[in-house]
Amino acid sequence: MAQNKTTLACSECGSRNYSKNGGSATRTERLEVKKFCKYCKKHTLHRETK
């Protein structure tokens, strides 16, 4: 069984900072979480990418 790998990208600078294994196949909307971006040096909204 293959695992889905999801990546979270910063909405301001576009850098891909966080990755997660086992993304839910039933979720239709993209995940949006406020996380710390080490490039912007502040908490920003991170969105799920493929």
C-alpha positions as CSV (number, residue, x, y, z in Angstrom):
1,M,0.0,0.0,0.0
2,A,1.5,3.3,-1.1
3,Q,1.6,6.3,1.4
4,N,0.6,9.7,0.3
5,K,3.3,12.3,1.0
6,T,2.1,15.9,1.5
7,T,4.2,19.0,1.7
8,L,3.4,22.3,3.3
9,A,4.6,25.5,1.5
10,C,4.8,29.0,3.0
11,S,2.1,31.3,1.4
12,E,4.4,34.3,1.6
13,C,7.8,33.2,0.3
14,G,6.8,29.8,-1.3
15,S,9.4,27.7,0.4
16,R,8.5,24.1,1.2
17,N,9.3,23.7,4.9
18,Y,7.2,20.8,6.3
19,S,6.4,17.4,4.9
20,K,4.1,14.7,6.2
21,N,3.5,11.1,5.4
22,G,0.1,9.4,5.2
23,G,-2.1,12.2,3.9
24,S,-5.8,11.5,4.0
25,A,-7.3,10.3,0.7
26,T,-10.8,11.3,1.8
27,R,-10.0,15.0,2.4
28,T,-11.1,17.1,-0.6
29,E,-9.8,20.5,0.6
30,R,-6.1,21.4,0.9
31,L,-4.7,21.6,4.4
32,E,-3.9,25.2,5.7
33,V,-2.0,25.6,9.0
34,K,-0.2,28.5,10.6
35,K,3.5,27.4,11.1
36,F,6.8,29.1,11.6
37,C,8.8,29.8,8.4
38,K,12.5,29.9,9.0
39,Y,13.1,31.9,5.9
40,C,10.5,34.6,6.7
41,K,11.3,34.3,10.4
42,K,7.7,34.6,11.4
43,H,4.5,32.6,11.7
44,T,2.7,32.4,8.3
45,L,0.0,30.4,6.7
46,H,1.3,27.2,5.1
47,R,-0.7,25.4,2.5
48,E,-0.6,21.8,1.3
49,T,1.1,21.1,-2.0
50,K,1.6,17.9,-4.0
